[in-house]
């Protein structure tokens, strides 16, 4: 199976939501639907950024291009704003 694009994943989630909205007739089912809706919203609004390497007095620090949060190590996502880190 090939990897899904973001758009394909969103479309699959939206279709699943429609199906479960029709079937969910209890509180647990409604919570499941709400969780899917939150997933779609998170994917649609996901920020992307990159780490900027800066020198601070006696050490290097990586700063998020989206929120200016400084971190000791580069990670795939900014722990402060949640931006997905891409590129240099």
RORO-613848 format. One record per residue: residue number from 1; residue in one letter; x, y, z of N, C-alpha, C in turn. Coordinates in steps of 0.05 Angstrom, whole numbers, plus 5000, padded with zeros to 4 digits. Each point is the difference from the previous one (the first is absolute). Layout:
BEGIN
+-----+---------+------+------+------+------+------+------+------+------+------+
| num | residuo |  npx |  npy |  npz | capx | capy | capz |  cpx |  cpy |  cpz |
+-----+---------+------+------+------+------+------+------+------+------+------+
| NUM |       a |    X |    Y |    Z |    X |    Y |    Z |    X |    Y |    Z |
...
+-----+---------+------+------+------+------+------+------+------+------+------+
! end
This chain:
BEGIN
+-----+---------+------+------+------+------+------+------+------+------+------+
| num | residuo |  npx |  npy |  npz | capx | capy | capz |  cpx |  cpy |  cpz |
+-----+---------+------+------+------+------+------+------+------+------+------+
|   1 |       x | 5017 | 4976 | 5000 | 4983 | 5024 | 5000 | 5018 | 5025 | 5000 |
|   2 |       x | 4993 | 5019 | 4983 | 5015 | 5025 | 4998 | 4993 | 5018 | 5023 |
|   3 |       x | 5018 | 5019 | 5006 | 4994 | 5020 | 5021 | 4978 | 5019 | 4990 |
|   4 |       x | 4983 | 5009 | 5018 | 4979 | 5018 | 4993 | 5010 | 5029 | 5000 |
|   5 |       x | 4990 | 5016 | 4983 | 5005 | 5029 | 5002 | 4983 | 5011 | 5022 |
|   6 |       x | 5006 | 5024 | 5008 | 4984 | 5014 | 5021 | 4971 | 5003 | 4990 |
|   7 |       x | 4997 | 5007 | 4975 | 4973 | 5004 | 4989 | 4984 | 4974 | 5000 |
|   8 |       x | 5013 | 4978 | 4992 | 4987 | 4973 | 5000 | 4992 | 4992 | 5028 |
|   9 |       x | 5018 | 5005 | 5020 | 4994 | 4993 | 5027 | 4976 | 5016 | 5011 |
|  10 |       x | 5000 | 5026 | 4993 | 4977 | 5017 | 5009 | 4974 | 4990 | 4988 |
|  11 |       x | 5001 | 4993 | 4974 | 4975 | 4990 | 4987 | 4990 | 4974 | 5013 |
|  12 |       x | 5019 | 4982 | 5006 | 4992 | 4975 | 5014 | 4988 | 5006 | 5027 |
|  13 |       x | 5012 | 5018 | 5015 | 4989 | 5007 | 5027 | 4972 | 5012 | 4997 |
|  14 |       x | 4996 | 5018 | 4981 | 4974 | 5012 | 4997 | 4979 | 4980 | 4992 |
|  15 |       x | 5007 | 4981 | 4983 | 4981 | 4979 | 4992 | 4993 | 4982 | 5025 |
|  16 |       x | 5020 | 4994 | 5015 | 4996 | 4984 | 5025 | 4982 | 5015 | 5019 |
|  17 |       x | 5004 | 5026 | 5003 | 4983 | 5016 | 5018 | 4971 | 4998 | 4991 |
|  18 |       x | 4995 | 5003 | 4974 | 4972 | 4999 | 4989 | 4987 | 4973 | 5007 |
|  19 |       x | 5015 | 4978 | 4997 | 4989 | 4973 | 5005 | 4994 | 4997 | 5030 |
|  20 |       x | 5019 | 5008 | 5017 | 4996 | 4996 | 5029 | 4979 | 5020 | 5011 |
|  21 |       x | 4997 | 5023 | 4988 | 4979 | 5018 | 5010 | 4972 | 4988 | 4996 |
|  22 |       x | 4997 | 4985 | 4979 | 4975 | 4986 | 4995 | 4996 | 4976 | 5019 |
|  23 |       x | 5022 | 4987 | 5008 | 4998 | 4976 | 5017 | 5001 | 5006 | 5030 |
|  24 |       x | 5013 | 5022 | 5007 | 5005 | 5005 | 5029 | 4975 | 5010 | 5013 |
|  25 |       x | 4989 | 4983 | 5017 | 4975 | 5007 | 5014 | 5004 | 4999 | 5030 |
|  26 |       x | 5024 | 4999 | 5010 | 5005 | 5001 | 5029 | 5023 | 5020 | 5005 |
|  27 |       x | 5005 | 5005 | 5025 | 5020 | 5020 | 5008 | 5028 | 4992 | 4991 |
|  28 |       x | 5007 | 4974 | 5002 | 5026 | 4991 | 4992 | 5004 | 5004 | 4970 |
|  29 |       x | 4979 | 4994 | 4985 | 5001 | 5004 | 4971 | 5004 | 5029 | 4992 |
|  30 |       x | 4986 | 5018 | 5014 | 5003 | 5028 | 4994 | 5028 | 5011 | 5007 |
|  31 |       x | 5011 | 4989 | 5022 | 5028 | 5008 | 5008 | 5019 | 4991 | 4978 |
|  32 |       x | 4996 | 4976 | 4989 | 5016 | 4990 | 4978 | 4999 | 5018 | 4976 |
|  33 |       x | 4976 | 5009 | 4993 | 4996 | 5018 | 4977 | 5014 | 5027 | 5006 |
|  34 |       x | 4998 | 5010 | 5024 | 5013 | 5025 | 5007 | 5030 | 4998 | 4998 |
|  35 |       x | 5011 | 4977 | 5008 | 5029 | 4996 | 4998 | 5009 | 5000 | 4971 |
|  36 |       x | 4984 | 4988 | 4982 | 5007 | 5001 | 4972 | 4999 | 5028 | 4989 |
|  37 |       x | 4980 | 5016 | 5008 | 4997 | 5028 | 4992 | 5024 | 5016 | 5009 |
|  38 |       x | 5010 | 4995 | 5024 | 5023 | 5014 | 5010 | 5025 | 4993 | 4984 |
|  39 |       x | 5002 | 4975 | 4992 | 5023 | 4991 | 4983 | 5000 | 5015 | 4974 |
|  40 |       x | 4977 | 5002 | 4987 | 4998 | 5015 | 4975 | 5008 | 5029 | 5004 |
|  41 |       x | 4990 | 5012 | 5020 | 5006 | 5028 | 5006 | 5030 | 5004 | 5004 |
|  42 |       x | 5012 | 4982 | 5015 | 5029 | 5002 | 5005 | 5016 | 4997 | 4974 |
|  43 |       x | 4992 | 4982 | 4983 | 5014 | 4997 | 4974 | 4997 | 5024 | 4982 |
|  44 |       x | 4976 | 5011 | 4999 | 4994 | 5022 | 4983 | 5015 | 5026 | 5009 |
|  45 |       x | 5004 | 5002 | 5026 | 5012 | 5025 | 5011 | 5029 | 4996 | 5008 |
|  46 |       x | 5012 | 4978 | 4992 | 5028 | 4994 | 5008 | 5019 | 5021 | 4989 |
|  47 |       x | 5017 | 5011 | 5017 | 5020 | 5019 | 4992 | 5025 | 4984 | 4992 |
|  48 |       x | 5016 | 5012 | 4983 | 5027 | 4989 | 4994 | 5020 | 5022 | 5004 |
|  49 |       x | 5023 | 4992 | 5009 | 5022 | 5019 | 5005 | 5027 | 4986 | 4996 |
|  50 |       x | 5020 | 5013 | 5010 | 5027 | 4988 | 4999 | 5016 | 5011 | 5023 |
|  51 |       x | 5021 | 4985 | 5007 | 5017 | 5008 | 5022 | 5021 | 5020 | 4990 |
|  52 |       x | 5005 | 5021 | 5015 | 5021 | 5019 | 4994 | 5021 | 4997 | 5022 |
|  53 |       x | 5024 | 4994 | 4991 | 5022 | 4996 | 5019 | 5012 | 5027 | 5008 |
|  54 |       x | 5000 | 5006 | 5026 | 5010 | 5025 | 5010 | 5021 | 4996 | 5022 |
|  55 |       x | 5019 | 5017 | 5001 | 5020 | 4999 | 5021 | 4991 | 5017 | 5024 |
|  56 |       x | 5000 | 4988 | 5024 | 4992 | 5014 | 5024 | 5023 | 4998 | 5021 |
|  57 |       x | 5015 | 5021 | 5004 | 5022 | 5003 | 5019 | 5020 | 4977 | 4999 |
|  58 |       x | 4992 | 4976 | 5008 | 5020 | 4978 | 5001 | 4989 | 4974 | 4987 |
|  59 |       x | 4978 | 5002 | 4986 | 4989 | 4975 | 4988 | 4982 | 5008 | 4976 |
|  60 |       x | 4996 | 4980 | 4983 | 4981 | 5003 | 4978 | 4972 | 4993 | 5010 |
|  61 |       x | 4980 | 5013 | 4989 | 4972 | 4994 | 5006 | 4985 | 5000 | 4974 |
|  62 |       x | 4980 | 4983 | 4998 | 4983 | 4998 | 4977 | 4974 | 5015 | 5006 |
|  63 |       x | 4992 | 5019 | 4983 | 4977 | 5017 | 5004 | 4979 | 4994 | 4979 |
|  64 |       x | 4975 | 4996 | 5008 | 4978 | 4995 | 4982 | 4994 | 5025 | 4984 |
|  65 |       x | 4998 | 4997 | 4973 | 4994 | 5022 | 4983 | 4971 | 5010 | 5003 |
|  66 |       x | 4983 | 4985 | 5013 | 4972 | 5007 | 5003 | 4995 | 5015 | 5026 |
|  67 |       x | 5012 | 4992 | 5022 | 4993 | 5012 | 5026 | 5025 | 5010 | 5016 |
|  68 |       x | 5024 | 4998 | 4988 | 5024 | 5009 | 5013 | 5007 | 4985 | 5026 |
|  69 |       x | 4989 | 4976 | 5004 | 5007 | 4984 | 5023 | 5028 | 4988 | 4996 |
|  70 |       x | 5017 | 5002 | 5020 | 5027 | 4989 | 4998 | 5002 | 4972 | 5012 |
|  71 |       x | 5014 | 4983 | 4986 | 5003 | 4972 | 5009 | 5030 | 4992 | 4998 |
|  72 |       x | 5008 | 4982 | 5017 | 5028 | 4990 | 4999 | 5004 | 4981 | 4976 |
|  73 |       x | 4979 | 4985 | 4993 | 5002 | 4980 | 4979 | 4979 | 5005 | 4979 |
|  74 |       x | 5006 | 4992 | 4975 | 4980 | 5000 | 4979 | 4981 | 4977 | 5003 |
|  75 |       x | 4975 | 5005 | 4998 | 4980 | 4978 | 5000 | 4983 | 5003 | 4975 |
|  76 |       x | 4983 | 4980 | 4996 | 4982 | 5000 | 4976 | 4977 | 5021 | 5002 |
|  77 |       x | 4993 | 5006 | 5025 | 4979 | 5019 | 5006 | 5009 | 5019 | 5022 |
|  78 |       x | 4991 | 5025 | 4998 | 5006 | 5019 | 5022 | 4983 | 4993 | 5024 |
|  79 |       x | 5013 | 4996 | 5023 | 4985 | 4993 | 5024 | 4983 | 5023 | 5011 |
|  80 |       x | 5005 | 5024 | 4990 | 4985 | 5023 | 5009 | 4974 | 5005 | 4984 |
|  81 |       x | 5003 | 5002 | 4973 | 4977 | 5007 | 4983 | 4990 | 4976 | 4984 |
|  82 |       x | 5015 | 4978 | 4999 | 4991 | 4977 | 4985 | 5006 | 5000 | 4970 |
|  83 |       x | 5015 | 5020 | 4991 | 5006 | 5002 | 4971 | 5017 | 4976 | 4992 |
|  84 |       x | 4994 | 4989 | 4977 | 5016 | 4978 | 4989 | 5025 | 5013 | 4987 |
|  85 |       x | 5023 | 4990 | 5008 | 5025 | 5011 | 4990 | 5008 | 4987 | 4974 |
|  86 |       x | 5004 | 5017 | 4979 | 5008 | 4990 | 4974 | 5023 | 5016 | 4990 |
|  87 |       x | 5017 | 4988 | 4985 | 5023 | 5014 | 4987 | 5019 | 5012 | 5019 |
|  88 |       x | 5017 | 5017 | 4990 | 5021 | 5013 | 5015 | 4991 | 5027 | 5009 |
+-----+---------+------+------+------+------+------+------+------+------+------+
! end
